[in-house]
Amino acid sequence: MSPIRRPESGDVSEIFGKKLWISYIGRNNITTKGPTTKQFFPNIKEGLKKRLQLTPNFTATVTAHGETKAYLHTFKIIDSPKCPCETGNQTVDHLIYECQSLQKEREALTRSTTKQDSWPSEKSDLVNKYTKQLTQL
């Protein structure tokens, strides 16, 4: 009798994960959920090929489900969605493209992008080409 072989790392979970993502990809184009994530990752198959260092802040940014004032205000956790810089509601777009409090970090990101592309850059380009700079914002 042969010994029971323990599945190698990724055998079951990788196959299940791929099937789950293929199912998600099919629905991704017809759902209204996740509009911010779709802007960062318009093509799920391509996004899955990337080796990204996922952190809570990065995930919060690309899903717009983080501790921004606009998100917290949606659930009535705080009274106002306004950013402390007082130039708009504190959304992911505001933080990336407008927030005065992040001007120094944005200038570093802008310098990196304008070497190859124009600013403001598409969110998908920020993830594909400037991930390191985006995570420092």
C-alpha positions in Angstrom: 0.0 0.0 0.0 1.5 3.3 -1.0 1.6 6.2 1.5 -0.9 9.0 1.3 0.7 11.8 -0.6 0.2 15.2 0.9 -0.7 17.7 -1.8 2.3 19.8 -2.7 2.0 23.5 -2.0 -0.5 25.1 -4.2 -1.9 21.9 -5.8 -5.5 22.2 -4.6 -5.6 25.8 -3.6 -4.0 26.9 -6.9 -6.4 25.0 -9.0 -9.4 26.1 -6.9 -8.1 29.7 -6.9 -7.7 29.7 -10.7 -11.2 28.3 -11.2 -12.6 30.9 -8.8 -10.8 33.7 -10.6 -12.0 32.5 -14.0 -15.5 32.5 -12.7 -15.0 36.0 -11.3 -13.5 37.2 -14.6 -16.6 36.1 -16.4 -18.8 38.1 -14.1 -16.4 41.1 -13.8 -17.5 42.7 -17.0 -21.2 42.6 -16.1 -21.2 43.7 -12.5 -21.3 47.3 -11.1 -19.3 46.3 -8.0 -15.7 47.3 -7.5 -15.5 50.3 -9.9 -12.3 51.6 -8.2 -10.6 48.2 -8.4 -11.5 47.9 -12.1 -9.8 51.3 -12.7 -6.6 49.9 -11.2 -7.0 46.4 -12.7 -9.1 46.6 -15.9 -8.0 43.2 -17.0 -8.2 40.6 -14.2 -6.1 38.0 -16.0 -3.3 40.5 -16.4 -3.6 41.6 -12.9 -3.3 38.0 -11.6 0.1 37.7 -13.4 1.6 40.6 -11.4 3.7 39.9 -8.3 2.5 42.7 -6.1 3.5 43.3 -2.5 0.0 43.5 -1.0 -0.3 45.6 2.1 -3.3 46.8 3.9 -2.8 50.3 2.6 -2.3 49.2 -1.0 -5.4 47.0 -0.8 -7.4 49.8 0.7 -6.3 52.1 -2.1 -7.1 49.8 -5.0 -10.5 48.8 -3.5 -11.5 52.2 -2.0 -12.4 50.3 1.1 -10.0 51.9 3.5 -10.0 54.5 6.2 -10.7 57.5 3.9 -13.2 59.9 5.3 -15.5 59.5 2.4 -15.7 55.7 2.9 -16.2 56.0 6.7 -18.9 58.7 6.1 -20.7 56.2 3.9 -21.4 54.1 7.0 -22.1 57.1 9.2 -19.0 56.3 11.3 -17.9 60.0 11.0 -19.9 63.1 10.3 -18.1 64.5 7.3 -16.3 63.1 4.2 -14.2 66.3 3.9 -10.4 65.9 3.8 -8.4 67.7 6.4 -6.7 69.6 3.6 -10.1 71.2 3.0 -10.0 71.0 -0.8 -12.5 68.2 -1.3 -13.9 64.9 0.0 -11.2 62.5 1.1 -11.6 59.8 -1.6 -8.9 57.6 -3.3 -8.9 59.9 -6.3 -8.6 63.0 -4.1 -5.6 61.5 -2.2 -3.8 60.5 -5.4 -4.5 63.5 -7.6 -5.5 66.5 -5.4 -4.8 66.3 -1.7 -2.6 69.2 -0.5 -1.4 67.2 2.5 0.2 64.7 0.1 1.7 67.3 -2.3 5.3 66.3 -1.6 4.6 62.5 -2.2 2.5 63.3 -5.3 5.4 65.4 -6.7 7.7 62.4 -6.4 5.1 60.2 -8.1 4.5 62.8 -10.8 8.3 63.1 -11.5 8.4 59.3 -12.0 5.5 59.2 -14.3 6.3 62.2 -16.5 9.6 60.6 -17.5 7.5 58.2 -19.6 3.9 59.2 -19.5 1.8 62.3 -18.9 0.2 63.3 -15.6 -2.4 62.6 -14.4 -1.7 59.0 -15.1 -4.4 56.3 -15.5 -4.8 54.3 -12.3 -3.9 51.1 -14.2 -0.6 52.7 -15.2 0.1 53.6 -11.6 -0.2 49.9 -10.7 1.5 48.5 -13.7 4.5 51.0 -14.0 4.8 52.9 -10.8 3.7 50.6 -8.0 6.6 51.5 -5.7 5.9 55.2 -6.0 2.1 54.7 -5.6 2.6 52.8 -2.4 4.7 55.7 -1.0 1.8 58.2 -1.5 
